[in-house]
């Protein structure tokens, strides 16, 4: 196949744009922060499950504390009632019974208050654990929001680069012979498509050509389309090729 040296050199621009298109498409499909955002979503789910557990534990403690406070109120009311009855009774036997019950109620109140103090300490710890977990979720959300914004910006940039490179590629392809572009496209499915032969090295695969291969290339006319014997890409020959 024949093509002018100038058209063959334009294939290098086509190859560079194909590389840019592939890179931009990869960046668009997989923005840098995508993996981390996925990790953060999984972490937030785990943190939320743990927060639900902590909230449940705190609510249980609060409920137990409320019951104790109710029990203390009942004991206080009964003690007050017994004190009134003691003050108004004239029966020694009733007085003795009331005094015994008041003492029992005092002991019961003391035990309840000790239990209240224990639960209040536990509730304080539970509140702190909930606050810490909520702060952890907030930090995760903040990082996720920041990375998501960065990811959207990266996708927008990659999309813009992809669209520009695609337009530029179309313009170059239209300016070249259709047969040459078809040959390039067929080769590009399995190699770089086109590569400069610089100092006897194919830049499509970075392989140094043998003396025999170089001699074969020297015998070709400038307008003959040559291919790399190593990778099969179209070799673009210039004064830098070392032939």
Backbone bond lengths (Angstrom), bond angles and torsions (degrees), N, CA, C in turn:
res aa  C-N    CA-C-N  psi(-1)  N-CA   C-N-CA  omega(-1)  CA-C   N-CA-C  phi
1 X - - - 1.468 - - 1.520 109.85 -
2 X 1.332 116.30 142.49 1.448 119.91 -178.56 1.535 110.82 -117.05
3 X 1.323 114.74 148.27 1.464 122.13 175.62 1.507 107.15 -160.33
4 X 1.310 117.64 147.10 1.456 120.35 -177.83 1.524 110.13 -62.68
5 X 1.348 117.32 147.69 1.467 120.30 177.80 1.525 112.43 -54.31
6 X 1.340 116.12 -35.10 1.471 119.20 179.89 1.522 110.34 -65.32
7 X 1.325 116.84 -43.41 1.464 119.83 178.53 1.526 110.63 -65.60
8 X 1.315 116.29 -37.98 1.462 119.24 178.53 1.535 110.90 -63.09
9 X 1.340 116.04 -39.08 1.466 118.80 178.68 1.535 111.07 -65.97
10 X 1.331 117.26 -31.23 1.468 119.27 178.07 1.524 111.71 -65.20
11 X 1.327 116.39 -20.83 1.468 119.73 176.78 1.520 111.49 -63.47
12 X 1.329 116.53 -27.89 1.467 119.83 176.63 1.527 110.35 -65.33
13 X 1.333 115.28 -38.51 1.474 118.61 176.26 1.524 110.03 -65.33
14 X 1.327 115.47 -39.55 1.458 119.87 178.83 1.526 110.08 -62.85
15 X 1.339 116.32 -43.03 1.464 120.47 179.68 1.528 111.28 -65.05
16 X 1.331 116.16 -40.08 1.466 119.53 179.23 1.530 110.38 -64.55
17 X 1.318 116.52 -39.36 1.464 119.83 178.70 1.530 111.12 -69.32
18 X 1.332 116.79 -36.57 1.463 118.87 176.75 1.525 110.74 -63.06
19 X 1.330 115.86 -38.09 1.464 119.82 176.39 1.521 110.24 -65.19
20 X 1.323 116.79 -43.66 1.466 121.06 178.82 1.523 110.90 -63.17
21 X 1.327 116.44 -39.41 1.476 120.53 179.00 1.515 110.23 -64.31
22 X 1.324 116.52 -44.59 1.470 120.19 -179.72 1.521 111.02 -63.61
23 X 1.331 116.34 -42.09 1.464 120.16 179.73 1.521 111.44 -66.28
24 X 1.321 116.24 -43.25 1.467 119.99 -179.81 1.525 110.82 -66.21
25 X 1.316 116.45 -39.18 1.467 119.88 179.25 1.525 110.21 -66.17
26 X 1.343 115.99 -39.56 1.463 119.18 177.25 1.520 111.72 -64.36
27 X 1.328 116.04 -41.55 1.467 120.03 178.69 1.522 111.49 -66.76
28 X 1.334 116.11 -34.18 1.465 120.16 179.04 1.531 111.15 -69.70
29 X 1.307 115.74 -40.11 1.466 119.99 -178.55 1.525 112.20 -77.05
30 X 1.317 115.63 -32.14 1.469 119.79 -176.55 1.528 109.98 -132.76
31 X 1.326 117.47 77.61 1.469 119.61 178.66 1.517 110.54 -60.97
32 X 1.340 117.83 152.61 1.469 122.10 -174.18 1.531 114.25 -53.38
33 X 1.318 117.37 -35.79 1.464 119.97 -174.35 1.528 113.53 -90.15
34 X 1.335 117.75 0.54 1.465 120.24 -173.82 1.532 112.26 -58.48
35 X 1.327 116.27 -45.25 1.464 119.67 -178.05 1.525 111.10 -64.01
36 X 1.339 116.11 -42.08 1.464 119.74 -179.55 1.525 111.04 -67.53
37 X 1.313 117.75 -38.47 1.472 120.79 177.78 1.523 109.73 -61.99
38 X 1.314 116.12 -40.14 1.472 120.43 178.20 1.524 109.95 -62.96
39 X 1.336 116.30 -41.80 1.467 120.14 177.45 1.525 110.77 -62.12
40 X 1.321 115.84 -42.88 1.466 120.22 -178.73 1.521 111.47 -64.34
41 X 1.319 117.15 -37.86 1.463 120.12 178.21 1.526 110.61 -63.19
42 X 1.339 115.49 -41.17 1.470 119.38 178.27 1.527 110.58 -66.81
43 X 1.342 116.02 -40.88 1.460 119.94 178.81 1.519 111.20 -63.82
44 X 1.327 116.12 -43.20 1.461 119.51 -179.32 1.527 110.74 -61.53
45 X 1.336 116.08 -37.25 1.458 119.60 177.48 1.528 110.46 -62.90
46 X 1.333 115.72 -43.79 1.465 120.07 178.32 1.527 110.80 -64.22
47 X 1.329 116.11 -43.96 1.465 120.19 179.80 1.530 111.10 -63.69
48 X 1.330 116.52 -36.80 1.468 120.18 -179.64 1.519 111.12 -67.59
49 X 1.323 116.16 -39.14 1.475 120.17 176.69 1.517 109.87 -62.17
50 X 1.335 116.11 -43.50 1.465 120.04 179.72 1.528 110.62 -66.58
51 X 1.339 117.41 -37.93 1.464 120.33 177.92 1.523 110.58 -62.57
52 X 1.315 116.25 -41.09 1.473 119.71 177.90 1.527 110.47 -59.83
53 X 1.321 116.03 -41.28 1.471 119.70 178.40 1.524 110.99 -64.28
54 X 1.337 115.97 -44.38 1.465 120.42 -178.94 1.529 111.15 -65.09
55 X 1.319 116.31 -39.94 1.466 119.60 177.89 1.523 110.98 -64.03
56 X 1.325 116.36 -39.86 1.458 120.13 177.52 1.517 111.93 -63.48
57 X 1.352 115.91 -42.24 1.462 120.12 178.77 1.521 110.61 -64.45
58 X 1.343 116.42 -41.40 1.465 119.80 178.81 1.525 111.05 -64.68
59 X 1.324 116.65 -41.02 1.464 120.25 179.21 1.528 111.45 -64.21
60 X 1.324 116.24 -36.63 1.465 119.93 178.02 1.531 110.28 -64.17
61 X 1.339 115.91 -43.34 1.470 119.71 179.22 1.522 110.04 -64.20
62 X 1.341 116.01 -43.71 1.465 120.28 179.83 1.531 110.70 -61.82
63 X 1.337 116.49 -38.73 1.467 120.17 179.01 1.526 110.59 -66.45
64 X 1.342 115.97 -42.08 1.472 119.65 177.91 1.526 110.63 -63.10
65 X 1.326 116.85 -39.75 1.449 121.03 179.14 1.527 110.82 -65.38
66 X 1.331 116.46 -40.58 1.468 120.38 178.45 1.530 110.69 -62.80
67 X 1.328 116.54 -38.78 1.465 119.57 178.41 1.522 111.35 -65.72
68 X 1.332 116.50 -40.42 1.466 120.14 177.88 1.523 110.67 -63.92
69 X 1.336 116.29 -42.59 1.464 119.57 179.06 1.527 110.42 -62.66
70 X 1.326 116.65 -36.92 1.462 120.35 176.87 1.529 110.36 -66.11
71 X 1.351 115.52 -40.84 1.475 119.63 178.77 1.523 110.44 -64.10
72 X 1.321 117.87 -39.71 1.468 121.29 178.51 1.522 109.79 -63.47
73 X 1.340 116.65 -40.92 1.461 120.22 178.80 1.525 110.90 -62.79
74 X 1.332 116.79 -38.58 1.473 121.23 178.15 1.523 110.25 -65.27
75 X 1.332 116.21 -43.18 1.473 121.06 179.41 1.521 110.10 -63.90
76 X 1.327 117.09 -42.71 1.470 120.47 179.58 1.535 110.25 -62.25
77 X 1.326 115.50 -44.21 1.465 118.85 -178.99 1.531 110.67 -63.34
78 X 1.338 116.22 -41.60 1.458 119.64 -179.40 1.525 110.91 -68.63
79 X 1.330 116.09 -38.30 1.470 119.56 178.96 1.527 110.32 -64.24
80 X 1.326 115.95 -41.88 1.465 120.25 178.79 1.522 110.74 -63.22
81 X 1.326 115.42 -41.67 1.474 119.11 179.34 1.539 111.43 -64.85
82 X 1.339 115.40 -41.64 1.470 119.26 178.99 1.522 110.54 -66.76
83 X 1.337 116.63 -36.00 1.468 119.52 179.19 1.523 110.38 -64.55
84 X 1.329 116.37 -39.75 1.468 119.98 177.85 1.532 110.82 -65.18
85 X 1.314 114.91 -42.80 1.463 119.02 179.10 1.526 111.40 -64.90
86 X 1.354 115.39 -37.26 1.465 119.35 179.08 1.525 110.83 -65.27
87 X 1.317 115.45 -38.42 1.460 119.78 -178.31 1.518 112.21 -69.08
88 X 1.330 115.85 -26.13 1.462 118.24 -175.28 1.530 114.41 -103.48
89 X 1.350 116.49 -6.84 1.478 118.06 -177.02 1.520 111.03 -83.36
90 X 1.316 114.55 149.01 1.487 120.88 176.06 1.515 110.79 -113.45
91 X 1.356 115.52 2.58 1.462 119.81 -179.02 1.524 108.89 -94.33
92 X 1.328 114.97 124.38 1.476 120.01 179.45 1.521 110.57 -63.91
93 X 1.340 115.13 -37.38 1.456 118.84 -179.20 1.526 110.65 -66.80
94 X 1.342 116.14 -44.56 1.470 119.45 177.57 1.517 110.83 -63.31
95 X 1.330 115.80 -39.32 1.465 119.70 -179.59 1.522 110.60 -62.81
96 X 1.327 115.20 -42.05 1.476 119.33 179.96 1.537 110.23 -63.00
97 X 1.328 115.67 -42.21 1.468 119.65 179.41 1.529 111.89 -65.00
98 X 1.319 115.20 -41.18 1.466 119.39 -179.98 1.528 111.37 -66.60
99 X 1.336 115.51 -40.72 1.470 119.32 178.93 1.528 110.53 -62.45
100 X 1.333 115.51 -40.76 1.470 119.50 178.80 1.544 110.80 -64.10
101 X 1.320 115.46 -42.30 1.471 119.37 -179.42 1.521 110.80 -68.19
102 X 1.343 117.02 -38.20 1.473 119.88 178.25 1.529 110.53 -62.85
103 X 1.328 115.53 -40.11 1.468 119.67 178.51 1.535 110.64 -64.97
104 X 1.347 115.65 -41.17 1.469 119.91 178.69 1.525 110.67 -63.74
105 X 1.339 115.02 -40.89 1.459 119.78 178.92 1.525 111.52 -65.44
106 X 1.330 116.11 -36.28 1.469 119.84 177.93 1.520 110.48 -64.12
107 X 1.361 114.32 -42.56 1.478 118.62 177.58 1.527 110.44 -64.37
108 X 1.330 116.43 -41.02 1.455 120.84 178.80 1.524 110.87 -62.88
109 X 1.340 116.53 -41.41 1.463 119.99 179.44 1.520 110.76 -65.20
110 X 1.338 115.89 -40.41 1.468 119.27 179.09 1.527 110.77 -61.55
111 X 1.331 116.38 -43.34 1.473 119.93 178.78 1.522 111.04 -63.63
112 X 1.335 115.24 -42.02 1.469 119.25 179.20 1.525 111.66 -63.67
113 X 1.326 116.12 -40.14 1.467 119.40 -179.81 1.517 111.20 -67.88
114 X 1.327 116.98 -36.74 1.475 119.83 175.25 1.527 110.28 -62.00
115 X 1.339 115.01 -43.24 1.468 119.31 178.24 1.531 110.43 -64.79
116 X 1.326 116.64 -36.51 1.467 120.94 177.64 1.529 110.93 -61.58
117 X 1.318 115.99 -46.09 1.459 119.89 179.46 1.535 111.03 -59.72
118 X 1.324 115.62 -42.19 1.472 120.14 178.85 1.529 110.67 -62.15
119 X 1.337 115.34 -44.01 1.467 118.92 -179.89 1.524 111.75 -69.41
120 X 1.329 116.84 -34.05 1.467 119.40 177.96 1.528 110.82 -64.41
121 X 1.349 116.05 -38.53 1.466 119.50 176.44 1.528 110.53 -65.39
122 X 1.336 115.99 -41.71 1.459 119.96 178.86 1.532 110.76 -65.22
123 X 1.345 115.64 -38.83 1.460 119.86 179.35 1.526 110.83 -65.07
124 X 1.324 116.10 -38.76 1.463 119.90 177.38 1.519 110.54 -61.90
125 X 1.351 115.64 -43.51 1.466 119.56 177.73 1.521 111.64 -64.78
126 X 1.343 116.07 -39.44 1.468 120.10 179.17 1.519 110.95 -65.32
127 X 1.348 117.30 -40.14 1.472 121.10 176.92 1.531 110.66 -61.05
128 X 1.334 115.25 -41.66 1.468 119.53 -179.79 1.530 110.61 -65.65
129 X 1.337 116.73 -40.32 1.468 120.25 179.45 1.528 110.82 -64.85
130 X 1.338 116.56 -40.90 1.465 120.52 178.21 1.532 110.29 -64.07
131 X 1.332 115.96 -44.69 1.468 119.53 -179.81 1.525 111.25 -62.08
132 X 1.340 116.11 -40.59 1.465 120.25 179.82 1.526 110.69 -64.84
133 X 1.339 115.93 -41.12 1.460 119.55 179.99 1.519 111.02 -68.29
134 X 1.320 116.86 -38.43 1.464 120.35 177.33 1.521 110.66 -65.29
135 X 1.335 116.72 -37.65 1.471 120.10 177.62 1.527 110.32 -65.61
136 X 1.340 115.89 -37.99 1.459 120.48 178.71 1.531 110.53 -63.89
137 X 1.317 116.00 -42.50 1.468 120.29 178.32 1.531 110.06 -65.63
138 X 1.331 116.35 -40.91 1.465 119.96 179.64 1.531 110.73 -62.48
139 X 1.329 116.51 -41.85 1.465 120.61 178.25 1.526 110.57 -63.21
140 X 1.331 115.49 -42.29 1.464 120.40 178.44 1.524 110.67 -63.37
141 X 1.329 116.19 -42.83 1.467 120.07 178.67 1.525 111.65 -63.16
142 X 1.340 115.99 -40.69 1.464 119.96 179.93 1.527 111.04 -63.04
143 X 1.339 115.47 -45.52 1.469 118.82 179.39 1.523 110.31 -64.77
144 X 1.328 116.18 -41.18 1.458 119.90 179.23 1.516 111.93 -62.52
145 X 1.330 116.46 -41.82 1.469 120.37 179.51 1.527 110.65 -64.84
146 X 1.339 115.38 -41.76 1.467 119.07 179.95 1.525 111.36 -64.67
147 X 1.335 115.94 -45.89 1.460 119.64 -178.69 1.530 111.07 -68.49
148 X 1.324 116.74 -34.95 1.460 119.61 177.85 1.525 110.39 -63.94
149 X 1.332 116.19 -41.79 1.464 119.98 177.90 1.529 110.75 -63.77
150 X 1.341 115.35 -42.69 1.465 119.04 178.03 1.521 110.67 -64.01
151 X 1.339 116.06 -38.79 1.454 120.30 179.45 1.515 112.02 -64.34
152 X 1.329 116.24 -41.79 1.460 120.11 178.37 1.526 110.76 -63.32
153 X 1.336 115.33 -40.01 1.466 119.11 178.62 1.527 110.51 -65.39
154 X 1.353 115.93 -40.33 1.461 120.22 179.74 1.522 110.82 -65.67
155 X 1.323 116.56 -39.97 1.469 120.66 178.92 1.530 110.13 -65.39
156 X 1.332 115.85 -41.92 1.466 119.55 179.19 1.529 110.72 -62.83
157 X 1.343 116.51 -42.19 1.463 120.86 179.18 1.522 110.66 -65.39
158 X 1.342 116.39 -44.87 1.462 120.19 -179.99 1.523 111.17 -64.11
159 X 1.332 116.41 -38.22 1.467 120.53 178.53 1.519 111.01 -64.19
160 X 1.332 115.24 -41.49 1.474 119.41 178.82 1.533 110.28 -64.18
161 X 1.344 116.32 -42.40 1.470 119.75 179.17 1.528 111.08 -66.15
162 X 1.330 115.61 -38.54 1.462 120.37 178.62 1.531 110.94 -62.98
163 X 1.314 116.19 -45.86 1.469 120.30 -178.85 1.526 111.08 -64.94
164 X 1.346 117.06 -41.54 1.464 120.39 179.90 1.524 111.04 -65.89
165 X 1.339 116.16 -45.48 1.464 119.81 -180.00 1.525 110.93 -64.12
166 X 1.324 116.44 -36.77 1.466 120.15 178.95 1.526 110.70 -65.54
167 X 1.335 115.67 -41.78 1.477 119.06 177.25 1.527 110.69 -63.48
168 X 1.339 116.24 -44.65 1.466 120.10 -179.50 1.528 110.94 -63.51
169 X 1.324 116.19 -40.11 1.465 119.68 178.85 1.519 110.45 -63.04
170 X 1.336 115.99 -42.84 1.458 119.37 179.45 1.515 112.00 -60.59
171 X 1.333 115.55 -39.85 1.466 119.56 -179.63 1.524 110.80 -65.23
172 X 1.331 116.67 -42.98 1.463 120.20 179.82 1.522 110.27 -66.94
173 X 1.328 116.69 -44.92 1.463 120.20 -178.88 1.524 111.20 -59.86
174 X 1.334 116.55 -38.71 1.467 120.50 179.93 1.527 111.99 -68.12
175 X 1.340 115.90 -26.29 1.469 119.23 -178.03 1.528 112.39 -84.26
176 X 1.321 117.17 -8.50 1.460 121.21 -177.88 1.526 110.70 -104.20
177 X 1.335 117.24 158.02 1.468 120.15 176.42 1.526 110.56 -57.75
178 X 1.315 116.32 135.01 1.467 120.81 -177.01 1.520 111.50 -58.72
179 X 1.339 116.53 -37.14 1.466 119.51 -178.71 1.526 110.93 -65.60
180 X 1.332 115.76 -38.00 1.462 119.79 179.65 1.524 110.60 -67.61
181 X 1.326 117.02 -42.27 1.467 120.99 179.12 1.526 110.31 -64.71
182 X 1.343 115.88 -39.75 1.465 119.59 178.77 1.529 110.03 -63.43
183 X 1.316 116.56 -40.15 1.470 120.83 178.15 1.523 109.80 -64.04
184 X 1.313 115.37 -44.59 1.473 120.09 178.38 1.531 110.76 -60.84
185 X 1.335 116.78 -47.99 1.472 120.55 -178.29 1.525 111.27 -60.38
186 X 1.332 116.44 -38.72 1.463 119.82 179.78 1.526 110.38 -65.92
187 X 1.329 116.05 -41.57 1.469 120.18 179.66 1.522 110.69 -69.10
188 X 1.347 116.53 -36.45 1.466 121.33 -175.40 1.524 113.14 -66.13
189 X 1.332 117.53 -15.28 1.468 119.24 178.59 1.523 111.84 -72.41
190 X 1.348 116.79 -16.60 1.465 119.26 -177.60 1.527 113.77 -129.70
191 X 1.344 117.64 -2.78 1.467 120.36 179.29 1.524 108.76 -152.45
192 X 1.335 114.67 -164.62 1.466 119.53 -178.83 1.520 112.43 -70.62
193 X 1.318 118.11 -10.89 1.466 120.53 -178.70 1.507 111.26 90.75
194 X 1.330 115.87 -59.63 1.467 120.84 177.35 1.521 108.34 -150.45
195 X 1.316 115.22 145.53 1.458 119.76 179.33 1.513 110.78 -147.22
196 X 1.304 115.79 144.36 1.463 120.82 179.00 1.524 109.56 -75.20
197 X 1.327 116.11 135.89 1.460 121.27 172.18 1.516 106.55 -89.35
198 X 1.326 116.66 104.48 1.459 121.59 -177.22 1.535 109.29 -120.82
199 X 1.340 114.69 121.68 1.465 120.32 179.68 1.531 110.96 51.34
200 X 1.331 114.12 48.48 1.466 122.83 176.94 1.523 113.68 63.99
201 X 1.337 116.95 15.49 1.468 121.65 178.98 1.526 109.96 -116.76
202 X 1.309 115.91 130.14 1.472 120.49 176.03 1.522 108.41 -78.96
203 X 1.319 117.00 118.08 1.463 119.77 -179.72 1.527 112.48 -79.19
204 X 1.322 115.54 -3.14 1.455 118.10 173.85 1.512 111.98 -75.44
205 X 1.352 116.08 -34.03 1.475 120.82 179.82 1.512 112.78 -128.96
206 X 1.372 116.85 -2.26 1.466 122.68 179.38 1.530 112.71 62.28
207 X 1.322 116.36 30.37 1.462 120.91 177.12 1.530 109.52 -101.59
208 X 1.349 116.47 138.63 1.464 121.85 176.08 1.520 108.06 -82.66
209 X 1.322 116.04 126.29 1.461 119.98 -177.55 1.531 110.90 -76.45
210 X 1.300 114.42 148.56 1.466 120.06 179.68 1.524 110.38 -73.53
211 X 1.342 115.66 164.54 1.459 120.19 178.69 1.513 112.07 -60.53
212 X 1.331 116.52 -37.44 1.471 120.37 179.76 1.523 110.85 -64.45
213 X 1.329 115.90 -44.28 1.466 119.53 179.50 1.522 110.81 -65.14
214 X 1.319 116.70 -37.92 1.464 119.55 179.16 1.523 111.33 -66.25
215 X 1.330 116.43 -38.84 1.468 119.75 177.69 1.525 110.70 -63.00
216 X 1.329 116.10 -38.89 1.469 120.10 178.15 1.522 110.11 -62.36
217 X 1.332 116.34 -42.25 1.460 120.71 -179.60 1.521 111.26 -66.48
218 X 1.342 117.23 -35.05 1.475 120.48 -179.37 1.530 111.24 -63.27
219 X 1.307 115.42 -27.90 1.470 119.56 -176.57 1.522 112.61 -83.16
220 X 1.327 116.41 -9.56 1.465 119.78 -179.59 1.525 111.05 -82.14
221 X 1.316 115.57 145.64 1.469 120.43 175.33 1.524 108.91 -69.53
222 X 1.327 116.18 155.86 1.472 120.85 -177.79 1.519 112.23 -60.21
223 X 1.340 116.74 -31.01 1.458 118.72 -177.76 1.520 113.12 -91.60
224 X 1.330 116.89 5.94 1.468 120.69 176.40 1.527 108.70 -84.29
225 X 1.315 116.65 129.37 1.468 120.61 179.50 1.519 108.41 -78.24
226 X 1.338 115.14 118.70 1.472 121.01 -178.73 1.521 110.25 -105.15
227 X 1.321 115.49 156.31 1.468 120.10 177.76 1.515 109.70 -126.49
228 X 1.311 115.47 153.29 1.465 121.48 179.18 1.527 109.16 -72.20
229 X 1.316 117.89 128.42 1.467 120.12 179.30 1.528 112.60 -69.18
230 X 1.338 116.52 -13.43 1.468 119.95 -178.44 1.527 112.11 -91.92
231 X 1.345 117.02 -51.82 1.475 119.65 -175.03 1.522 113.72 -111.45
232 X 1.332 117.24 -12.81 1.449 120.24 177.15 1.510 115.10 86.61
233 X 1.347 118.78 -0.02 1.464 119.42 179.73 1.526 109.90 -72.59
234 X 1.323 115.83 159.76 1.453 120.59 177.43 1.524 108.41 -70.95
235 X 1.321 116.16 123.80 1.465 120.85 -178.95 1.521 109.74 -88.84
236 X 1.301 115.74 124.01 1.460 121.29 177.79 1.520 107.84 -98.46
237 X 1.320 115.53 116.66 1.455 120.87 -176.06 1.528 110.72 -98.16
238 X 1.333 115.64 134.45 1.467 121.57 176.67 1.522 107.56 -137.49
239 X 1.334 114.85 -173.03 1.472 118.54 177.99 1.522 111.18 -67.35
240 X 1.316 117.83 -12.95 1.471 121.51 178.85 1.523 112.84 -86.85
241 X 1.326 116.09 -4.23 1.477 119.24 -171.72 1.522 113.31 -71.76
242 X 1.299 118.63 -24.48 1.456 120.13 178.95 1.521 112.62 82.26
243 X 1.314 117.37 24.58 1.456 120.38 179.56 1.530 111.35 -87.48
